[in-house]
């Protein structure tokens, strides 16, 4: 299986400026992510960035960085620029690994890529994990995905979906035993032909309201296959508190 991992790493961040360069046990966070990605079996691991210091940090640890424009609206657009620069073929598979997930499981990266290989009618592959806590269903910062019987995404939402009408009549206080509710994990595999098409698509209305760019693909008829991971994901780094947690984990 031949696939490429691209890690978007933007320097500017409203909550955590310079996050890709945050030190984790002697190495920048983006390098920690790249090291995990390299263990997935990817043919190539690239860091897509808009900042020279991030590119220099990548190079000093043996990873290739590709300079991209600063004005990209999303990580997907940034990855699409890299794909155009590298002139990858239409059928090449590219995996988007978020630059703030230094504990990502390399096996998950490979599994998502393999799932796209296995589903020739899909243009995107991603992953999810069963939700067991009611507070996660109700949390709008946790994105939920609804699947069809064949494992393709029907919808992504910040709302508690699927909504258990009777069980949630008096509030979301418990998860019904057989409710198929899944937390979306922010990893994607794409065919390069889709990435080229994506940059020409206008944002969908549902995308604007939910603030979820994958809805643009669904709204335009593209299929997304989803692998269900039974292994709970490690949290990404959004805050300094998250960063300290990751440092403790890696220090152990």
DATAHU-V919966 format. One line per field, one symbol per residue. ss: DSSP state (@ for helix, = for strand, . for the rest). psi: psi as a letter, one per 20 degrees, with the letter a starting at -180 (. if undefined). burial: # if it has 16 or more other C-alpha atoms within 10 Angstrom, else .. Layout:
ss = ???
psi = ???
burial = ???
//
This chain:
ss = ..=======.........@@@.==..==@@@@@@@@@@.....======..@@@@@@@@@...====.......@@@@@@@@@@@@......====.........@@@@@@@@@@@@@.....=======...@@@@@.....====....======........................==========@@@@@@@......@@@@@@...@@@@@@....=====...........@@@@@@@@@@@@.
psi = porqppopnpgpphhmpjghjppnliqqghhgghgghhiijqhqoqoorjphhgghgghijjqpqpprqhjphrhghghhgggghilqrhiqpppoppikmijqohhgghggghhhghnijqiqqarrpppiphhhgioiiopqppqaijjqphqqqirnqqongghjhkqniqoqgjpmpqppplpqpqqhhghhhhiipqpqghgggilohihhgghjjqqoqppopippqqqaohrhggghggggghh.
burial = ..#########......#####.#...###########.###..#######..##.##....######......#########....#....##############.##########.#..###########...###...######....##.########.........#..#.....#####.##########.#....##..#....#######....#######......##.....#..#......
//
